[in-house]
Amino acid sequence: MYSTDFVTGKEIAMTLRISKALAYRLIARGDIPSIRFGRTVRVNREALDNFIKNKSSAQIETQLSTGSAKQLNTRQTKASPNK
């Protein structure tokens, strides 16, 4: 059975405490499954709940940054002189 409870990008941003731009980027990348109604994008509440269960906010930020936290630490270690 399908749920008919849908949320907007703005509501996702408020729920996850992220910017609207980041919410729409997650939708555009397919990280959060969505449905289009003309120019309007909606996300099924169950799909959002599943996304939240499977991801932590740290993972979201790591995925969207240009380099992962591990890569950043490696770069800093290589840049610092040996002691």
N, C-alpha and C positions, 0 to 999 in steps of 0.2 A: 504494500500500500504506500502511496506517495503522500508526503507531507505538503500541505499548501501554505506553510508558513515561510515567507520569504523576507530577506533583509536586504537593505541597500548598502552600497559602499560606505556611506556615511555612518550607518549603524554598525558596520563591521569595524570601522575605525574607532568608534566610541567603545565598542565591546573589548577590542584588543588594546586600546589605548595607544593607537598609532595614528599617523597622519592619514588623511583621505587619499593622498597620492600613493602612499605605501599600500593601502588597502586595495586600490584599483590596480596597482602593479602586481600584487599577489594574485588577483583575479586574472589579469591579462596573461601572466605566466602560466596559469593553469594550476597553481598551487591550491587555490580554492575554486572548486567547480562552480560554474555560474550558468545562468540562462539569460538569453537576450530576448527582450520584448521590444522590437524596433530598435530604438537607440538606448533604451533603458536596460540596465544590467541588474539582475537580482540573484541572490544566493539563497539556496534552500537552507533553512535553519539547521537541519540535521547535518548537512555538508560542512557548515561552519563549525558545529560542535565536534565533528570528527577531526577537522583540521586542528582545532584547539587541543584535542586529546593527543594528537600525534606530533604536535610541535610545541616547543617552548619558545618564549620570546627571544631568548638568546640564539636559538637556532635560526629563527627568522632573520634577525639582524646579520648573523654570520653569512647566511646564504645571499643576502642582498648586497653585502659590502663587496668591494672590488677584490679583496683578499680575505681569506679566512683568518680567524684569530691565531691559529697555529702558524700560518704563513707570516703574519705580522710579527710574531714572536721570533721566528726564524730570522727574519730580516734584521730585527733589532739585535739579535745575538751575533749575527755575522758582522754588523756594523760596529759593534763595541769591541775595543781592543781586548786581547787576552790578558788575564790578570795573573 
